Amino acid sequence: MIRKALVSVGCLVALCVGGVGYALADPQPGEVTGPKLLCFNYSTFSLLPGERVTGEGSNFDVISIHVEGSRSAFDISETTIRRQPKYPGHLVFRRGDMSVYWADGAQPHYDFYGRTSFYRDRDHLLLELSGPSLKGKANDAAIYRRIDIRDPKAEDCQHTFKLMLH
């Protein structure tokens, strides 16, 4: 009885916030190996030879993948609903309209800001790169420089992760 009530409440909450999100990926994530250009809703990532996507997930307006290689493991999460922090962290990289910041703290990570079709006039926090392999050091650039905020429709994507809302 309690389980049915919780499921009903969860469905009601999903309806109130505009729907439930799910990710579309074909083939299954364990089969995605580099080299490949991976595309999301607003960004791309260049998967290198020897790297593979070992997991993916989504909820509401967030899609994330877990990438593993011989010397690294990290997560990439794309969303448009993250709250903008008052202080974005330390600027480590800029390319075109994209800015990358290192956010140190309890859960250190890189935040990617950029412009999209719905945020043309200002940078918006769209992507987070996190994981045990990232230390906020210069060698992290080998990972974060392979991410770009751009319209994936204009790219030759070899694998696409899309967030679909119901």
Sine and cosine of phi, psi and omega as CSV:
sin_phi,cos_phi,sin_psi,cos_psi,sin_omega,cos_omega
0.00,0.00,-0.73,0.69,0.01,-1.00
-0.90,0.44,-0.66,0.75,0.00,-1.00
-0.87,0.49,-0.68,0.73,0.01,-1.00
-0.90,0.44,-0.63,0.78,0.00,-1.00
-0.91,0.42,-0.68,0.74,0.02,-1.00
-0.90,0.43,-0.66,0.75,0.05,-1.00
-0.88,0.47,-0.69,0.73,0.02,-1.00
-0.89,0.45,-0.68,0.73,0.03,-1.00
-0.90,0.44,-0.68,0.73,0.03,-1.00
-0.87,0.50,-0.66,0.75,0.04,-1.00
-0.91,0.42,-0.65,0.76,0.02,-1.00
-0.90,0.43,-0.68,0.73,0.03,-1.00
-0.88,0.47,-0.69,0.73,0.00,-1.00
-0.88,0.48,-0.63,0.77,0.03,-1.00
-0.92,0.39,-0.61,0.80,-0.04,-1.00
-0.93,0.36,-0.51,0.86,-0.02,-1.00
-1.00,-0.06,0.10,0.99,0.15,-0.99
0.96,-0.27,0.04,1.00,0.07,-1.00
0.74,-0.68,0.11,-0.99,0.01,-1.00
-0.95,-0.32,0.71,-0.71,0.01,-1.00
-0.99,-0.13,0.49,-0.87,0.14,-0.99
-0.55,-0.83,0.42,-0.91,-0.04,-1.00
-0.99,-0.14,0.61,-0.80,0.10,-0.99
-0.94,-0.34,0.80,-0.60,0.06,-1.00
-0.51,-0.86,0.76,-0.65,0.01,-1.00
-0.62,-0.79,0.84,-0.54,0.07,1.00
-0.97,0.25,-0.07,-1.00,-0.01,-1.00
-0.86,0.50,0.52,-0.86,-0.09,-1.00
-0.80,0.60,-0.61,0.80,-0.01,-1.00
-0.89,0.45,-0.29,0.96,-0.02,-1.00
-1.00,-0.06,-0.06,1.00,-0.04,-1.00
-1.00,0.02,0.94,-0.34,0.00,-1.00
-0.81,-0.59,0.44,-0.90,-0.01,-1.00
-0.99,0.13,0.28,-0.96,0.06,1.00
-0.99,0.11,0.66,-0.75,0.04,-1.00
-0.37,-0.93,0.51,-0.86,0.18,-0.98
-1.00,-0.04,0.91,-0.42,0.02,-1.00
-1.00,-0.09,0.68,-0.74,0.00,-1.00
-0.85,-0.52,0.57,-0.82,0.07,-1.00
-0.87,-0.49,-0.31,-0.95,0.01,-1.00
-0.93,0.36,-0.63,0.78,-0.11,-0.99
-0.75,-0.66,0.13,0.99,-0.09,-1.00
-0.48,-0.88,0.17,-0.99,0.06,-1.00
-0.72,-0.69,0.35,-0.94,0.06,-1.00
-0.59,-0.81,0.73,-0.68,0.03,-1.00
-1.00,-0.04,0.95,-0.30,0.04,-1.00
-0.99,0.17,0.80,-0.60,-0.07,-1.00
-1.00,0.05,0.31,-0.95,0.12,-0.99
-0.84,0.54,0.68,-0.73,-0.03,-1.00
1.00,0.00,-0.25,0.97,0.07,-1.00
-1.00,-0.07,0.45,-0.89,0.05,-1.00
-0.51,-0.86,0.46,-0.89,0.07,-1.00
-1.00,0.06,0.87,-0.49,-0.06,-1.00
-0.96,-0.29,-0.04,1.00,0.04,-1.00
-0.19,-0.98,0.45,-0.89,0.09,-1.00
-0.50,-0.87,0.45,-0.89,0.01,-1.00
-0.35,-0.94,0.22,-0.98,0.03,-1.00
-0.40,-0.92,0.39,-0.92,0.20,-0.98
-0.37,-0.93,0.69,-0.73,-0.04,-1.00
0.74,0.67,-0.98,-0.20,-0.09,-1.00
-0.87,-0.49,0.60,0.80,0.00,-1.00
-0.74,-0.67,0.73,-0.68,0.15,-0.99
-0.81,-0.59,0.69,-0.72,-0.03,-1.00
-0.65,-0.76,0.48,-0.88,0.09,-1.00
-0.76,-0.65,0.44,-0.90,0.10,-1.00
-0.93,-0.37,0.79,-0.61,-0.04,-1.00
-0.90,-0.43,0.70,-0.71,0.07,-1.00
-0.79,-0.62,0.61,-0.79,0.09,-1.00
-0.70,-0.72,-0.08,-1.00,-0.04,-1.00
-0.92,0.39,-0.47,0.88,-0.04,-1.00
-0.82,-0.57,0.13,0.99,-0.06,-1.00
-0.44,-0.90,0.38,-0.92,0.11,-0.99
-0.55,-0.84,0.73,-0.68,-0.05,-1.00
-0.37,-0.93,0.26,-0.97,0.00,-1.00
-0.87,-0.50,0.62,-0.78,0.10,-1.00
-0.87,-0.50,0.83,-0.56,0.01,-1.00
-0.81,-0.58,0.80,-0.61,0.03,-1.00
-0.92,-0.39,0.71,-0.71,0.01,-1.00
-0.40,-0.92,0.36,-0.93,0.10,-0.99
-0.91,-0.42,0.07,1.00,-0.09,-1.00
-0.93,-0.38,0.11,0.99,0.04,-1.00
-0.93,0.36,0.65,-0.76,0.04,-1.00
-0.94,0.33,0.70,-0.72,0.03,-1.00
-0.94,0.34,0.81,-0.59,0.04,-1.00
-0.95,0.30,0.44,-0.90,0.05,-1.00
-0.90,0.43,-0.66,0.75,0.03,-1.00
-0.86,-0.51,0.92,-0.40,-0.11,-0.99
-0.95,0.32,-0.24,0.97,-0.05,-1.00
0.92,-0.38,-0.41,-0.91,-0.07,-1.00
-0.98,-0.18,0.85,-0.52,0.03,-1.00
-0.91,0.41,0.83,-0.56,-0.02,-1.00
-0.89,-0.45,-0.31,0.95,-0.07,-1.00
-0.31,-0.95,0.59,-0.81,0.06,-1.00
-0.62,-0.79,0.74,-0.68,0.09,-1.00
-0.62,-0.78,0.89,-0.46,-0.04,-1.00
0.85,0.53,-0.81,-0.58,0.02,-1.00
-1.00,0.01,0.07,1.00,-0.03,-1.00
-0.99,-0.14,0.71,-0.71,0.07,-1.00
-0.82,-0.58,0.64,-0.76,0.00,-1.00
-0.87,-0.50,0.77,-0.64,-0.02,-1.00
-0.85,-0.53,0.63,-0.77,0.15,-0.99
-1.00,0.00,0.85,-0.53,0.01,-1.00
-0.94,-0.33,0.97,-0.24,-0.02,-1.00
-0.99,0.10,0.38,-0.93,0.04,-1.00
0.53,-0.85,-0.44,-0.90,-0.04,-1.00
-0.88,0.47,-0.59,0.81,0.04,-1.00
-0.78,-0.62,0.98,0.18,-0.07,-1.00
-0.89,0.46,0.59,-0.81,-0.04,-1.00
-0.26,-0.97,0.14,-0.99,0.12,-0.99
-0.96,-0.27,0.70,-0.72,0.10,-1.00
-0.94,-0.33,0.69,-0.72,0.00,-1.00
-0.92,-0.38,0.83,-0.56,0.03,-1.00
-0.93,-0.37,0.59,-0.81,0.03,-1.00
-0.24,-0.97,-0.07,-1.00,-0.01,-1.00
-0.92,-0.38,0.60,-0.80,0.02,-1.00
-0.76,-0.64,-0.02,-1.00,0.02,-1.00
-0.88,0.48,-0.45,0.89,-0.01,-1.00
-0.99,-0.17,-0.12,0.99,0.09,-1.00
-0.74,-0.68,0.89,0.45,-0.06,-1.00
-0.97,0.26,-0.49,0.87,-0.14,-0.99
-1.00,-0.02,-0.12,0.99,-0.01,-1.00
-0.39,-0.92,0.35,-0.94,0.06,-1.00
-0.95,0.32,0.58,-0.82,0.01,-1.00
-0.72,-0.69,0.62,-0.79,0.05,-1.00
-0.94,0.35,0.90,-0.44,-0.09,-1.00
-0.86,-0.50,-0.41,0.91,-0.17,-0.98
-0.55,-0.84,0.55,-0.83,0.08,-1.00
-0.80,-0.60,0.69,-0.72,0.08,-1.00
-0.90,-0.44,0.85,-0.53,-0.07,-1.00
-0.59,-0.81,0.19,-0.98,0.08,-1.00
0.61,-0.79,0.24,-0.97,-0.08,-1.00
-0.92,0.40,-0.35,0.94,-0.02,-1.00
-0.98,0.20,-0.25,0.97,-0.08,-1.00
-0.99,-0.11,0.79,-0.61,-0.08,-1.00
-0.82,-0.57,0.06,1.00,-0.05,-1.00
0.97,0.23,0.36,0.93,-0.03,-1.00
-0.95,-0.30,0.17,-0.98,-0.07,-1.00
-0.86,0.51,-0.55,0.84,-0.03,-1.00
-0.94,0.34,-0.23,0.97,0.10,-0.99
-0.91,0.42,-0.38,0.93,-0.01,-1.00
-0.85,0.52,-0.47,0.88,0.03,-1.00
-0.89,0.47,-0.36,0.93,0.05,-1.00
-0.99,-0.14,-0.82,0.57,-0.15,-0.99
-0.94,0.35,-0.37,0.93,0.05,-1.00
-0.96,0.29,-0.20,0.98,0.03,-1.00
-1.00,0.00,0.00,1.00,0.06,-1.00
-0.98,-0.20,0.64,-0.77,0.06,-1.00
-0.61,-0.79,0.67,-0.74,0.10,-0.99
-1.00,-0.06,0.91,-0.42,-0.03,-1.00
-0.26,-0.97,0.13,-0.99,0.01,-1.00
-0.98,0.21,0.95,-0.32,-0.04,-1.00
-0.90,0.43,-0.34,0.94,0.01,-1.00
-0.89,0.46,-0.43,0.90,-0.01,-1.00
-1.00,0.04,0.03,1.00,-0.07,-1.00
-0.94,-0.33,0.32,-0.95,0.07,-1.00
-1.00,-0.05,0.97,0.23,-0.07,-1.00
-0.95,0.32,0.72,-0.70,0.04,-1.00
-0.99,-0.13,-0.24,0.97,0.10,-0.99
-0.36,-0.93,0.68,-0.73,-0.07,-1.00
-0.82,-0.57,0.72,-0.70,0.14,-0.99
-0.93,-0.37,0.90,-0.44,-0.03,-1.00
-0.87,-0.49,0.63,-0.78,0.11,-0.99
-0.99,-0.10,0.82,-0.57,0.00,-1.00
-0.91,-0.41,0.70,-0.72,0.03,-1.00
-0.97,-0.25,0.64,-0.77,0.09,-1.00
-0.94,-0.35,0.00,0.00,0.00,0.00
